[in-house]
Amino acid sequence: MISGIPESTIRSINKRDIDKWNIEYFNAISKAIGKSKYIVIKEIENMEINLKSYHNKNFEELNGRYNLENRRYIGNKNKLMNWISGLLEEHTKGDSFFDVFAGTGTVSKYILPKYNKIILNDFLFSNNIIFKAFFEKRPYDKNKILKYQHLFQEIKTNSEDNNYFVDNYGGKFFSNYDAKIIGEIRTQIAKANDLNEKERSILLASLIYSLDKIANTVGHYDAYRKKENIKDKFIFELINPLNIFEKEIEIYREDSNKLARNISADIAFVDPPYNSRQYSRFYHLLENIVKWDKPILEGIAMKPPVENMSEYSKTKAPEIFDDLIRNLKVKYIVVTYNNTYKSKSNSSKNKITHEQILHSLNSIGNTQTFEIPFQFFNAGKTCLKDHKEFVFITKVK
Ligand SMILES: C[S@@+](CC[C@H](N)C(=O)[O-])C[C@H]1O[C@@H](n2cnc3c(N)ncnc32)[C@H](O)[C@@H]1O
């Protein structure tokens, strides 16, 4: 009981976090119980803190090494989130957030405290497993995960694995020794029969973060660095799953344009690829280790057969973008974009122009444009002069 009002009544007024309550709620409670609004606010804040610490005590969290954002990923919006989140706060309203091209999930993590419902989507297998590991609200046994961590850290050679990983990637993306250990861990995760889906996702995501940390690359798997001797560096470390209170989370691995037709939300965050670089080809090794169906690999970079090629990276991109915008069932559409159109490198030239984006957005509502200068990731090839990051916010009519 708080101020004489049952907790359940207060919660049913509004299930949002207290910092999102309207002042009218506090006024109404204050009037009903005859205490000043400020005392009511203080007491309810204390109740929230007590509830959270109760939840913390009753849920044993994993304290792994890797947070969601400790990952190299082209086009991730981590560094821009302070700015973007301020824009969302000021220019949109709503309870549910649809992260249509969620990538690393860093946008969803950042805005998590502000919305009741988050919908994450990305068509890559590896991103999907990472979302499940960090965001999915299913229970997991912390001690079981720690037991596997210990077991995996003790592995010195392969006893279960048939050398697929070391034969394909050893001496290229990893030292032969590290590749052997990684293959063995992946095989043991596949064979373990005491894991629920959440536990398996946590172990797989931990394997992805641990191997990505030490891979002999520049941050993606389109190529590896040519070296005589790659050092043994791999250590299996755990991720730090998010502690999610009272949030509704939905996770999808679907084509954005198909999914858009089936999801309703207040805000859609649209951050598609804009150039011809295909994410499924850049992160093929992560896709391969998650799927683990061991296809024959080809080329210098040892890529699997083509899958999940994005239409956003092809010439039809403006049409596909327009189709998405017209079919999103939301109140606000927030689009990020950077003007690498003048880039000297062909593969980083934008497939959709600033004008085409505005044309699509303006056809369904009123659009505001915001911009900041931004350092692009492949500094060498790209002309940085006038390089800007844009956010468009459209209030759908
Ligand atoms: C620019 S990245 C998103 C980055 C993300 N906002 C972040 O901060 O990490 C674009 C993402 O869209 C995904 N993608 C590309 N085409 C897609 C499609 N048709 N359907 C679903 N996901 C797609 C890619 O796998 C990639 O992760």
The ligand as an SDF file (V2000), in Angstrom:
LIG
                    3D

 27 29  0  0  0  0  0  0  0  0999 V2000
   22.4920   -0.1000  -41.1690 C   0  0  0  0  0  0  0  0  0  0  0  0
   22.2400   -1.6960  -40.5070 S   0  0  0  0  0  0  0  0  0  0  0  0
   21.3140   -1.3650  -39.0340 C   0  0  0  0  0  0  0  0  0  0  0  0
   22.1900   -0.9500  -37.8920 C   0  0  0  0  0  0  0  0  0  0  0  0
   21.4590   -0.8530  -36.5750 C   0  0  0  0  0  0  0  0  0  0  0  0
   20.5570    0.2730  -36.5510 N   0  0  0  0  0  0  0  0  0  0  0  0
   22.4570   -0.7440  -35.4470 C   0  0  0  0  0  0  0  0  0  0  0  0
   22.5310    0.3160  -34.8000 O   0  0  0  0  0  0  0  0  0  0  0  0
   23.1760   -1.7180  -35.2170 O   0  0  0  0  0  0  0  0  0  0  0  0
   21.0490   -2.4060  -41.5760 C   0  0  0  0  0  0  0  0  0  0  0  0
   20.5670   -3.7940  -41.1580 C   0  0  0  0  0  0  0  0  0  0  0  0
   19.5000   -4.1670  -42.0040 O   0  0  0  0  0  0  0  0  0  0  0  0
   19.5180   -5.5690  -42.1960 C   0  0  0  0  0  0  0  0  0  0  0  0
   18.7310   -5.8060  -43.4320 N   0  0  0  0  0  0  0  0  0  0  0  0
   19.0470   -5.4630  -44.7010 C   0  0  0  0  0  0  0  0  0  0  0  0
   18.0310   -5.7330  -45.5430 N   0  0  0  0  0  0  0  0  0  0  0  0
   17.0390   -6.2690  -44.7960 C   0  0  0  0  0  0  0  0  0  0  0  0
   15.7340   -6.7380  -45.0750 C   0  0  0  0  0  0  0  0  0  0  0  0
   15.2520   -6.7110  -46.3320 N   0  0  0  0  0  0  0  0  0  0  0  0
   14.9770   -7.2050  -44.0790 N   0  0  0  0  0  0  0  0  0  0  0  0
   15.4620   -7.2510  -42.8180 C   0  0  0  0  0  0  0  0  0  0  0  0
   16.6940   -6.8170  -42.4610 N   0  0  0  0  0  0  0  0  0  0  0  0
   17.4750   -6.3150  -43.4420 C   0  0  0  0  0  0  0  0  0  0  0  0
   20.9910   -5.9090  -42.2660 C   0  0  0  0  0  0  0  0  0  0  0  0
   21.2220   -7.2510  -41.8940 O   0  0  0  0  0  0  0  0  0  0  0  0
   21.6000   -4.9000  -41.2760 C   0  0  0  0  0  0  0  0  0  0  0  0
   21.8010   -5.4760  -40.0220 O   0  0  0  0  0  0  0  0  0  0  0  0
  1  2  1  0
  2  3  1  0
  2 10  1  0
  3  4  1  0
  4  5  1  0
  5  6  1  0
  5  7  1  0
  7  8  2  0
  7  9  1  0
 10 11  1  0
 11 12  1  0
 11 26  1  0
 12 13  1  0
 13 14  1  0
 13 24  1  0
 14 15  1  0
 14 23  1  0
 15 16  2  0
 16 17  1  0
 17 18  1  0
 17 23  2  0
 18 19  1  0
 18 20  2  0
 20 21  1  0
 21 22  2  0
 22 23  1  0
 24 25  1  0
 24 26  1  0
 26 27  1  0
M  CHG  2   2   1   9  -1
M  END
$$$$
